[in-house]
Amino acid sequence: QVQLVESGGGLVQAGGSLRLSCATSGQTFNNYCMGWFRQAPGKEREFVAAVNWNGLDTYYADSVKGRFTISRDNARNTVYLQMNSLKPEDTALYYCAAAVRYSPTLIPTAPSTYNYWGQGTQVTVSS
């Protein structure tokens, strides 16, 4: 059983920064593609960013490209999301997720591709 625990959320003013962390346990972290998703009230869960097993390939939603950076530390079984230049529209519950099986040439963006999920951490950006 894989467990994912997010941390680092909070309240920040527009233009500010936050760094989210997701610690995993239970299985071989190095094999997973790791992703971040978010869900705002009344909206569907949407893809934010993902990183492949070795950290060399990343993919971002257009809405966060150039502002967010995903990274991973396989020695610490942890994935990070550095969020800069935050906007009020970034306000959401942010989830970390792990994909066990995926194409090595295509980083998955669909929530259904991810097998394990954390409980989420709230990010609120005030204007």
N, C-alpha and C positions, 0 to 999 in steps of 0.2 A: 504494500500500500504506500503510495506516494503522498506526502503531506507538503503543502505549500503555505507559507505564512508571509503575508505582505506587511510592510511597515513603511513609515516615512510620510504618510499623508498628513494633511493639515490645512490650515487657512492661510492664504497668502494674497497679497495685493497683486493686481495686474502688473505684469512686467517682472515679477519676482520669479524665484526658482525653488524647486523642490527636488529631492532625490528619493525615489522609491526603491525599496529593497524587497527581494523575495527569497526567503531561505527555504530550501527543500530538504527532505529527508525520506528515507525508506528504500530508495532504489538507486540505480546508477544514473546520477545526474548528467554525466558526460554524454550520454547517448541521446538526450532529449533536445528537441527544438523548444525554445522557451519564448513565450509571447506575453505581451501586455494588451489587455482589452479594457474598455471603459463603458460604463452605462450611466447615462443621465436619467433623471426621473421622466417617465413617460416615453422613453426612447429605447430602441433596441441596443443590445450590446454590440459594440463596434471594435474593430481591430485598431490597435495603435502602433505596435511595433513588434518585431520578432527577431531572434538571433539563432543561427544554427548551432550545432553541437559544439563546434570548436571556436565560435565567436568571430569567425572570419567573414561570414555573410550576414547581412542585416537587411531588414525591409521595414519601411515606414508608411503609414497612411499619409496621404498628401497634406492633410490638415496639420500634421505635426512635423513634417519634414523640415529640417534646418533648425528646429527648436528643441526637439527631444533626441536623446541618444540612449540606445540600449546597449548594454554590455553584460558580460558574465565572467565570473571567477569560478572555474571548475574546482579549484582547490578548496574553495569555501562553500561549494554547492549553492551559489547565490547568483541571482540575476538582478540587474539594476536598471532603473529608468531615470536618467537625468533629464529634468524638465526645466527649460529656460524660457524666458519671455512669455510667461504664462498669460493666458487670456481668460476672461470670464466664461467663454464657451468651452474651456477645458474642464470646467467643474463637472465632476462625475465620481462614481465609485470605480476605482481602478482595480482590476483583477490580474493576477499572474496565472499563467497556465502552462502546462507541459504537454508536448506532443510526443508520443512514443514511436509511432510509425509515420514516416513522411518521406516524400521524395527527396533525395539528397541534392537534387538540382532545382528544387522549388520550395521556398519557404512558405509554409501554410499560413493563410490569413483567415480562413473560415473557423468560427468557434467550434463547429462540429468535428474538426480535425484534432482538437486538443482533448486529451484524455483526463487530465487532472487539473483542478482549479483550486485557487485559494479562496478565502472568504471576502477579500476585498479591503481596500483602504480608501477612505474618503479624501478627495482633493476638492477644495473650495477656493475659487479665485474671485476676489472682490474687485469691483470696478472703481 
